[in-house]
Amino acid sequence: MTLLESFKNADAPSAKRRKLDHRDTQVPTAPQEAESDSESDHQEGDEAEDVDHVDEPEDTAPEMDEALEEDSEDEADLGDPFDIHFAHPDEKLVSARVASAKKGQWAAKRQMVQNLRATSSIPGPSHVEDLPTSGASLDSLKLKQKLKEMASKTMGEFTNSQKALGPLLFNYHDILHCDRSVSNAGKLRDLVCLHALNHVFKTRDRVIKNNYKLAKEGEDADMELRDQGFTRPKVLFLLPTRNACLRVVNKIRDLCDPDQQENRKRFDESYMDKEQKFGSDRPADFRDLFEGNDDDMFRLGMKFTRKTIKYFAQFYNSDILFASPLGLRMAIGSESEKKKPDYDFLSSIEMVIVDQADALLMQNWEHVEQIFEHLNLQPKDAHGCDFSRVRNWYLEDWAKYFRQTIILSAFNTPELVELQRLHCHNWAGKARLQPEYPGVLQKLGVKAKQTFSRFQSHAVDKDPDARFEYFTSAIVPSLVKRAADSAGTLIFIPSYLDFVRVRNYFATSSAVESITFGAISEYTDVPEASRARSHFLNGRHRVLLFTERAHHFRRYQLKGVRRVIFYGLPDNPIFYKEIAGGYLSKSEQDLTVEPGRGSVRVIFSRYDLLKLERIAGSSRVGKMINERGDTFDFV
């Protein structure tokens, strides 16, 4: 009791005193960007950069604020997807669908939605209803009133991409959207930020109103109010760079229009980089990803009060978490470290938004998989949780069946399909949206013979061996036979493991001892890469081995390319145009190769279906995979 009394009498930080004493003390409105803890913002060393270093105690729920009552909607709205999915779900329907999801029983249906091919599925054998095709609008969405007003000012009319995504998004379906581009990225970001804020505010509203009810009724009140999870964080954004995080945070700020922003100066210093690093010669998608602060190691907690956004909040006090896969993986820790792994702050995540998933694939995808494996697990510690307020489906360990997962990517890959298959169990269903592809074969900007050769591969795990065998038996002999004409041959290899295998073959095999070669991978340092490029241009190295990630991160302008051999197709169809078309076009301009004499050779198997469709086109890919002939020529 003495210890408790000492806590009561202790002087609280000014920011906290304002929140605790708001009923008795009139506090003047702070400036637009309040720096309430400016001294801590400028600490030096690792402590200042640690997002878990905060000067506030851990809490389990938002503070009571009866002023919120004035702008709150009715407690239950049977037509609101939030109530239908989280607050008051149909227990019988949910139980049946969760049982089907546990057994892996899903019913699927395909249709067209806003010029996108949509595949939707729900747990169980029941009939899958058609997805909405008319699209969404701000007026049709169940939004908090303040959010709707700010969205109407900042977002305007919905585009086709927003109309296609909106109904699925706000009805809490799991989504794999495979048509993100530089042109529509901002609109998609606006929509997911609006949805995330709407979810957080409705959750917070419900908790605050119930806090007020309990305080009004007293300790003896016989009320069962199930409105919480085990921990406070409800939304997780996985993003590739700090600059991507900055864009999302700025959009959330614009939609909230807060009176105060605590730690904003520290946030800008940590996440903003105004230096112009790239010229107009770099592709638009490259500048979109790597402009600004391109650091891929970060994590950030954001906390909301009625009029304030607080950045760098402790994870357990945050409403929204922003992180790169590497940053969050480091925050979780591992068994090998002295400190035990801590992932309880992920136990009550109800929405995961993975933006620019195609960029995350070029990082360490294993981090993403490990993060999803740690989502919605039962917490090891209570963390001050009031279990009488925890929703029943949390207690039944069904949280992963209620979580909504939103994945935005420029294109589809087997890794994304597998992520959705293994970790998306939403009882409301899931959907995959992707466009019809016209192909890029006629868009190279240069006349070149393009030969696609299909090799036989009988199993996906045997594909690397079959590819290597075909390369050494069908492609290499032509290089050796015309060794004098092999100069200027670029061999593009998507996988680093395949790159190591081919590099070792060129270094040790007597079959290619007459061919000099260089190699550039994502791990090649700048001086070594410059040397390899120089030797390739002057003919000292006849062959250059080049990886997809090296091109993704650096976008070298290689000179002296006369022919291109694709050991495998790139995931990104833009890379095919830049390498096959851009490099050959550059060589024609430099008179390294005669116009129309450049050539492209591609080897593929039926397991390259998704890549091949984006490059050859949706209308051609079926014939190229299934026809008897194994060679296809295009000019």
C-alpha positions in Angstrom: 0.0 0.0 0.0 2.9 2.3 0.8 4.3 1.7 -2.7 0.9 2.4 -4.3 0.6 5.6 -2.4 4.0 6.6 -3.6 2.9 6.2 -7.2 -0.1 8.4 -6.6 2.0 11.2 -5.1 4.8 11.0 -7.6 5.1 13.8 -10.1 3.9 12.6 -13.5 5.4 13.9 -16.8 3.5 17.0 -18.1 2.0 15.1 -21.1 0.5 12.5 -18.8 -0.7 15.0 -16.2 -2.7 16.7 -19.0 -4.4 13.4 -19.8 -5.1 12.4 -16.2 -6.3 15.8 -15.0 -8.3 16.9 -18.1 -11.6 17.0 -16.1 -10.3 19.5 -13.6 -7.8 21.6 -15.5 -8.3 23.6 -18.6 -5.4 23.0 -20.9 -4.7 25.5 -23.7 -4.5 24.2 -27.2 -1.0 23.3 -28.2 0.7 24.3 -31.5 0.1 22.2 -34.7 3.2 20.1 -34.0 3.8 19.9 -30.3 7.2 18.8 -29.2 6.3 17.7 -25.7 9.4 15.7 -25.2 11.8 17.5 -27.3 14.7 16.8 -25.0 14.3 13.0 -25.5 14.0 13.6 -29.3 17.6 14.6 -29.6 19.3 11.9 -27.5 22.4 10.6 -29.0 23.5 7.0 -29.6 21.5 3.8 -30.1 19.0 4.7 -27.3 17.5 7.5 -29.3 17.1 5.3 -32.4 15.4 2.5 -30.4 11.7 2.7 -31.0 11.1 0.8 -27.8 12.7 3.5 -25.8 9.9 5.6 -24.4 9.1 7.4 -21.2 5.6 6.2 -20.7 4.2 3.3 -18.7 2.5 0.4 -20.4 -1.2 0.7 -20.6 -3.8 -1.7 -21.9 -6.6 0.5 -23.3 -7.2 4.0 -24.4 -7.8 6.6 -21.7 -11.4 7.6 -20.9 -12.6 10.7 -22.5 -16.3 11.5 -22.3 -15.9 14.3 -24.8 -15.7 11.5 -27.4 -19.3 10.6 -26.6 -20.5 13.6 -28.6 -19.2 12.5 -31.9 -19.6 8.7 -31.5 -21.9 6.7 -33.6 -24.4 4.2 -32.2 -22.7 1.3 -30.4 -24.0 -1.3 -32.8 -24.7 -1.0 -36.4 -25.9 -4.2 -37.9 -25.0 -3.0 -41.4 -21.4 -2.0 -40.5 -18.8 -4.5 -41.6 -16.8 -3.8 -38.5 -19.7 -5.0 -36.3 -20.4 -7.9 -38.6 -16.9 -9.1 -38.7 -15.4 -8.3 -35.3 -17.9 -6.9 -32.7 -21.0 -9.0 -33.2 -20.2 -11.8 -35.7 -22.8 -14.5 -36.4 -21.5 -17.3 -34.1 -23.0 -20.1 -36.0 -21.7 -18.9 -39.4 -18.3 -18.2 -38.0 -18.0 -21.6 -36.3 -18.9 -23.4 -39.5 -16.4 -21.4 -41.6 -13.6 -21.7 -39.1 -14.1 -25.5 -39.0 -13.8 -25.6 -42.8 -10.8 -23.3 -42.8 -9.0 -25.6 -40.3 -9.7 -28.6 -42.7 -8.4 -26.6 -45.7 -11.9 -26.7 -47.4 -12.4 -23.7 -49.6 -14.9 -23.0 -52.3 -13.6 -20.8 -55.1 -15.1 -18.7 -58.0 -13.6 -16.6 -60.8 -15.0 -13.5 -62.4 -14.0 -10.1 -63.8 -13.9 -7.0 -61.5 -13.1 -3.6 -63.0 -10.9 -5.2 -65.8 -9.1 -7.4 -63.2 -9.3 -11.2 -63.1 -10.7 -12.0 -59.6 -10.5 -15.4 -57.8 -12.5 -15.3 -54.6 -12.9 -18.1 -52.1 -14.6 -18.7 -48.8 -14.2 -21.6 -46.2 -16.6 -24.4 -46.7 -18.6 -26.0 -49.5 -21.2 -23.3 -49.7 -21.8 -21.2 -52.9 -19.5 -18.3 -53.4 -21.3 -15.1 -54.2 -20.2 -12.8 -56.9 -17.9 -10.0 -55.9 -19.2 -6.4 -56.2 -18.5 -5.1 -59.7 -20.1 -1.6 -59.4 -17.3 -0.3 -57.2 -17.2 1.7 -54.0 -17.5 5.3 -53.2 -17.0 7.4 -50.0 -20.7 7.7 -49.5 -21.2 3.9 -49.6 -18.6 3.2 -46.9 -19.3 2.9 -43.2 -16.7 5.5 -42.0 -16.3 7.6 -38.9 -17.8 11.0 -39.6 -14.6 12.9 -39.2 -12.7 10.5 -41.4 -15.4 10.8 -44.1 -15.1 14.5 -44.0 -11.3 14.5 -44.3 -11.3 11.8 -47.0 -13.7 13.8 -49.1 -11.3 16.8 -48.9 -8.1 14.9 -49.6 -9.1 11.9 -51.8 -11.7 13.1 -54.2 -13.6 10.7 -56.5 -12.5 7.0 -56.5 -10.5 5.7 -59.4 -11.1 2.3 -61.0 -8.3 0.7 -58.9 -10.0 2.0 -55.8 -13.4 0.9 -56.9 -12.1 -2.6 -57.5 -10.3 -2.8 -54.1 -12.8 -0.9 -52.0 -15.7 -3.4 -51.5 -13.3 -6.2 -50.6 -11.2 -4.0 -48.4 -14.0 -2.6 -46.2 -15.8 -5.9 -46.0 -12.7 -7.4 -44.4 -11.7 -9.9 -47.0 -8.1 -11.1 -47.3 -6.7 -9.5 -50.5 -3.8 -10.2 -52.8 -3.9 -7.3 -55.3 -1.4 -7.8 -58.1 -1.8 -4.6 -60.1 0.0 -2.0 -58.1 2.0 0.5 -60.2 3.7 3.8 -59.8 0.6 5.6 -61.3 -2.0 4.0 -58.9 0.2 3.5 -55.8 -0.9 6.8 -54.2 -4.6 6.0 -54.6 -4.2 2.5 -53.2 -2.2 3.9 -50.3 -5.0 6.4 -49.6 -7.6 3.7 -49.5 -5.8 1.3 -47.2 -4.8 4.1 -44.8 -8.4 5.2 -44.7 -9.5 1.6 -43.9 -6.8 1.1 -41.3 -7.7 4.4 -39.5 -11.4 3.6 -39.6 -10.8 0.2 -38.0 -8.5 1.7 -35.3 -10.9 4.5 -34.5 -14.0 2.3 -34.2 -12.1 -0.1 -32.0 -10.9 2.7 -29.8 -14.3 4.3 -29.7 -15.9 1.1 -28.5 -13.3 0.7 -25.7 -13.6 4.3 -24.5 -17.4 4.2 -24.5 -17.4 0.9 -22.5 -14.8 2.4 -20.1 -17.2 5.3 -19.5 -20.1 2.9 -18.9 -18.2 0.8 -16.4 -17.0 4.0 -14.6 -20.6 5.2 -14.5 -22.1 1.9 -13.2 -19.3 1.4 -10.6 -17.3 -1.6 -9.6 -20.4 -3.7 -8.8 -21.8 -3.4 -12.3 -22.9 -6.7 -13.8 -21.9 -6.0 -17.4 -20.1 -8.2 -19.9 -18.3 -5.9 -22.4 -16.2 -7.8 -24.9 -14.3 -5.2 -26.9 -10.6 -5.9 -26.7 -7.7 -8.2 -27.6 -4.8 -9.3 -25.5 -2.7 -6.3 -26.4 -3.4 -2.9 -27.9 -1.8 -2.9 -31.4 -4.4 -3.6 -34.0 -2.8 -2.8 -37.4 0.6 -3.7 -38.8 2.1 -2.1 -41.9 5.0 -4.0 -43.5 6.9 -1.7 -45.8 10.2 -1.9 -47.7 11.9 1.5 -46.9 11.7 4.4 -44.5 10.5 6.6 -47.3 7.6 4.3 -47.9 6.8 4.5 -44.2 7.0 8.3 -44.4 4.4 8.3 -47.2 2.0 6.2 -45.3 2.4 8.1 -42.1 1.9 11.4 -43.9 -1.3 10.1 -45.4 -2.6 9.0 -42.0 -1.7 12.4 -40.6 -3.7 14.1 -43.3 -6.7 11.9 -42.8 -6.6 12.5 -39.0 -5.9 16.2 -39.0 -4.6 16.1 -35.4 -4.2 19.2 -33.2 -0.9 17.8 -31.9 1.9 15.6 -33.2 4.3 14.4 -30.5 7.8 13.5 -31.6 7.1 14.6 -35.2 10.5 16.4 -35.4 12.3 13.3 -34.4 10.3 11.3 -37.0 11.2 13.7 -39.8 14.8 13.6 -38.9 14.8 9.8 -38.9 12.6 9.1 -41.9 13.0 12.0 -44.3 15.8 12.5 -46.8 15.2 15.5 -49.1 18.4 15.0 -51.1 17.8 14.3 -54.8 19.8 11.1 -55.4 18.6 10.0 -58.9 18.3 11.7 -62.2 15.6 11.3 -64.9 17.7 8.5 -66.5 16.6 6.1 -63.8 13.2 4.3 -64.4 10.1 5.6 -62.6 9.6 2.4 -60.5 13.3 2.6 -59.3 12.9 6.3 -58.2 9.5 5.5 -56.6 11.2 2.8 -54.5 14.6 4.2 -53.7 14.1 8.0 -53.6 14.3 9.5 -50.2 15.5 7.5 -47.2 15.9 3.9 -48.6 16.9 2.3 -45.3 15.2 -1.0 -44.9 15.8 -1.4 -41.1 13.1 0.4 -39.1 10.1 -0.1 -36.8 7.8 2.5 -35.4 4.8 2.6 -33.1 2.0 5.1 -33.5 -0.5 5.9 -30.8 -3.8 7.9 -31.1 -5.6 10.0 -28.6 -8.6 12.2 -29.3 -6.5 15.2 -30.6 -3.0 13.8 -30.8 -0.8 11.5 -32.8 2.2 10.2 -30.9 5.2 8.8 -32.9 7.7 6.3 -31.4 5.2 5.0 -28.9 6.1 1.8 -27.1 4.8 -1.2 -29.1 2.4 -2.3 -26.4 1.0 1.2 -26.2 0.6 1.7 -30.0 -2.5 1.4 -32.1 -0.6 1.0 -35.4 2.9 -0.6 -36.0 5.0 0.3 -39.0 8.1 -1.8 -39.8 10.3 -3.3 -42.4 10.5 -7.1 -42.3 14.1 -6.9 -41.1 13.3 -4.3 -38.5 10.3 -6.2 -37.0 12.3 -9.5 -37.1 15.0 -7.8 -35.1 12.4 -6.5 -32.6 11.0 -10.0 -32.1 14.5 -11.5 -31.6 15.5 -15.1 -31.8 16.0 -18.1 -29.5 19.8 -17.8 -30.0 19.9 -14.4 -28.2 20.2 -14.0 -24.5 17.0 -12.1 -24.4 13.9 -14.3 -25.0 12.0 -13.5 -28.2 9.1 -11.2 -27.6 6.2 -11.3 -30.1 3.2 -10.8 -27.8 2.6 -7.3 -29.3 1.5 -9.2 -32.5 -1.0 -11.3 -30.6 -4.0 -9.0 -31.3 -3.2 -7.7 -34.8 -6.5 -7.6 -36.7 -5.2 -6.1 -39.9 -1.9 -6.6 -41.8 -1.1 -4.4 -44.8 1.9 -5.5 -46.9 2.6 -2.7 -49.4 5.1 -3.1 -52.3 5.3 -6.8 -51.7 7.3 -7.2 -54.9 10.0 -5.0 -53.4 10.0 -7.1 -50.2 10.6 -10.2 -52.4 13.9 -8.6 -53.3 14.8 -8.3 -49.7 14.9 -11.4 -47.4 11.5 -12.9 -47.9 12.2 -15.3 -45.0 11.7 -12.4 -42.6 8.1 -11.9 -43.9 7.3 -15.6 -43.5 8.7 -15.6 -39.9 6.6 -12.5 -39.0 3.4 -14.2 -40.3 4.3 -17.3 -38.3 4.3 -15.2 -35.1 1.1 -13.3 -35.7 -2.0 -13.9 -33.5 -0.3 -16.4 -31.2 -1.5 -16.7 -27.6 0.7 -14.2 -25.5 3.2 -15.6 -23.0 2.5 -12.8 -20.5 -0.6 -10.9 -19.5 0.8 -7.4 -20.1 -1.9 -6.0 -17.8 -4.7 -7.5 -19.9 -8.3 -7.3 -18.5 -9.5 -10.8 -19.6 -13.1 -9.9 -18.7 -13.0 -7.5 -21.7 -11.3 -9.9 -24.2 -13.4 -11.0 -27.1 -14.4 -14.6 -27.0 -12.8 -15.5 -30.3 -9.4 -14.4 -28.9 -9.8 -16.7 -26.0 -10.7 -19.6 -28.3 -7.5 -18.9 -30.2 -9.4 -18.0 -33.4 -7.7 -14.6 -33.9 -6.0 -15.6 -37.2 -9.4 -16.5 -38.6 -10.6 -12.9 -38.0 -7.4 -11.1 -39.1 -7.6 -9.3 -42.5 -4.4 -9.5 -44.6 -4.0 -7.1 -47.5 -1.1 -7.6 -49.9 -0.4 -5.0 -52.6 2.1 -6.0 -55.3 3.0 -5.0 -58.8 2.7 -8.6 -59.9 2.0 -12.1 -58.6 4.6 -14.7 -57.7 4.6 -18.2 -56.2 5.8 -16.8 -52.9 2.8 -14.5 -52.6 0.4 -17.2 -53.6 1.9 -19.5 -50.9 1.8 -16.7 -48.3 -1.9 -16.3 -48.9 -2.5 -20.0 -48.9 -0.6 -20.7 -45.7 -1.4 -17.6 -43.6 -4.7 -16.2 -44.8 -7.6 -18.0 -43.1 -10.1 -15.2 -42.8 -13.6 -16.6 -42.2 -15.0 -13.8 -44.4 -13.0 -15.2 -47.4 -10.1 -14.1 -49.6 -9.6 -12.8 -53.1 -6.8 -12.4 -55.6 -6.9 -9.7 -58.2 -4.6 -9.5 -61.2 -4.8 -8.0 -64.7 -4.8 -9.4 -68.2 -1.3 -8.9 -69.6 -0.7 -7.8 -73.2 2.9 -8.8 -73.0 6.1 -6.8 -73.7 7.6 -8.7 -76.7 6.6 -6.0 -79.1 7.6 -3.2 -76.8 11.4 -3.6 -76.6 12.0 -0.5 -78.7 14.5 -2.4 -80.8 14.3 -5.0 -83.5 15.7 -8.3 -82.3 15.0 -11.9 -82.7 13.5 -13.4 -79.5 13.7 -17.2 -79.2 11.9 -18.9 -76.3 12.9 -22.5 -75.6 10.9 -24.7 -73.3 12.6 -27.5 -71.4 10.9 -30.4 -69.6 10.7 -30.3 -65.8 8.7 -32.9 -64.1 8.6 -31.4 -60.5 9.0 -28.0 -59.1 11.8 -29.1 -56.8 13.7 -30.7 -59.8 13.3 -27.5 -61.9 16.8 -26.0 -61.0 18.6 -29.2 -62.0 16.6 -29.6 -65.2 17.3 -25.9 -66.1 21.0 -26.3 -65.5 21.2 -29.5 -67.5 19.3 -27.8 -70.4 21.6 -24.7 -70.2 24.8 -26.7 -70.3 23.6 -29.1 -73.0 21.7 -26.8 -75.4 23.0 -23.2 -74.8 26.6 -23.5 -73.8 27.7 -25.6 -76.9 26.6 -22.8 -79.2 28.7 -20.4 -77.3 31.8 -22.6 -77.4 31.4 -23.5 -81.1 31.4 -19.9 -82.0 33.7 -18.6 -79.3 34.9 -15.8 -81.5 31.4 -14.5 -81.9 30.4 -15.0 -78.2 31.7 -11.6 -77.2 29.0 -9.3 -75.8 26.9 -12.1 -74.4 24.9 -11.2 -71.2 23.5 -14.1 -69.2 20.7 -12.9 -66.9 20.2 -15.2 -63.9 17.2 -14.5 -61.5 18.3 -16.7 -58.6 21.5 -16.1 -56.7 21.8 -19.9 -56.1 21.6 -20.5 -59.8 24.1 -17.7 -60.3 26.6 -19.4 -58.0 26.1 -22.7 -59.8 26.6 -21.2 -63.3 29.6 -19.1 -62.2 31.3 -22.2 -60.7 30.6 -24.0 -64.0 32.3 -21.3 -66.0 35.2 -21.2 -63.6 35.9 -24.9 -63.4 34.5 -26.8 -66.4 36.8 -27.7 -69.2 33.9 -27.4 -71.6 34.0 -23.6 -71.4 37.7 -23.0 -70.7 37.9 -21.0 -74.0 35.3 -18.5 -72.8 36.4 -15.6 -70.6 33.7 -14.3 -68.2 32.8 -11.8 -65.6 30.1 -11.8 -62.9 28.0 -9.2 -61.2 25.6 -10.1 -58.4 23.8 -8.2 -55.6 26.8 -9.0 -53.4 29.5 -7.6 -55.8 31.0 -4.4 -54.4 31.1 -1.3 -56.6 34.8 -1.4 -57.7 34.6 -5.0 -58.7 31.3 -4.4 -60.6 32.9 -1.5 -62.4 35.9 -3.6 -63.4 33.6 -6.4 -64.7 31.6 -3.9 -66.7 34.8 -2.4 -68.2 36.3 -5.8 -69.1 32.9 -6.8 -70.7 32.8 -3.6 -72.8 36.4 -3.9 -74.2 36.0 -7.6 -74.9 38.4 -9.0 -72.3 35.4 -10.8 -70.9 33.2 -12.3 -73.6 30.4 -13.3 -71.2 28.9 -11.4 -68.3 26.8 -13.2 -65.6 24.2 -10.8 -64.1 21.6 -11.4 -61.4 18.1 -10.0 -61.1 18.7 -8.4 -57.7 21.8 -6.7 -59.0 19.6 -5.0 -61.6 16.9 -4.3 -59.1 19.1 -2.5 -56.6 21.5 -0.7 -59.1 20.0 -0.5 -62.5 23.4 -0.5 -64.3 23.6 0.9 -67.8 25.6 -2.0 -69.3 27.3 -1.3 -72.6 28.6 -3.7 -75.2 25.7 -6.1 -75.0 25.2 -7.9 -78.4 23.0 -10.8 -77.3 21.1 -11.7 -74.1 20.5 -15.1 -72.7 17.8 -15.4 -70.0 18.7 -18.3 -67.8 15.3 -17.6 -66.3 12.7 -15.0 -66.8 12.6 -12.0 -64.3 9.6 -11.6 -62.1 9.3 -8.0 -63.1 8.4 -7.6 -66.8 10.0 -4.1 -66.8 13.3 -5.8 -66.3 12.8 -7.8 -69.5 12.3 -4.6 -71.5 15.2 -2.9 -69.9 17.7 -5.7 -70.4 16.6 -7.2 -73.7 15.5 -3.9 -75.2 17.4 -1.2 -73.4 20.8 -2.8 -73.5 20.6 -3.9 -77.1 19.3 -0.4 -78.1 22.2 1.2 -76.3 24.6 -1.1 -78.2 23.0 -0.1 -81.5 23.4 3.6 -80.6 27.1 3.0 -79.7 27.6 1.0 -83.0 28.6 -2.0 -80.9 26.1 -4.1 -82.8 24.5 -3.6 -86.2 20.8 -2.6 -86.1 18.6 -5.7 -86.1 21.5 -8.1 -85.4 20.9 -8.3 -81.6 19.3 -11.5 -80.3 17.5 -12.7 -77.2 17.3 -16.3 -76.0 15.0 -17.4 -73.2 14.8 -20.8 -71.5 11.6 -21.6 -69.5 9.6 -24.4 -68.1 5.9 -24.8 -67.2 6.7 -23.6 -63.7 7.6 -20.2 -65.1 3.9 -19.7 -66.0 3.4 -16.5 -64.0 6.5 -14.8 -65.3 5.9 -15.9 -68.9 2.4 -14.6 -68.9 3.6 -11.1 -68.0 6.2 -11.1 -70.8 4.6 -13.1 -73.6 1.0 -12.0 -72.8 -2.0 -13.8 -71.3 -3.3 -14.8 -74.8 0.0 -16.6 -75.7 1.1 -18.2 -72.5 -1.3 -21.2 -72.7 0.0 -22.3 -76.1 3.7 -21.8 -75.1 3.2 -24.0 -72.1 1.1 -26.7 -73.6 1.9 -27.0 -77.3 4.1 -29.9 -78.6 6.8 -27.6 -80.0 9.3 -26.4 -77.6 10.7 -23.4 -79.5 8.9 -20.1 -80.2 10.4 -17.2 -82.2 9.3 -13.6 -82.1 10.7 -10.5 -83.9 
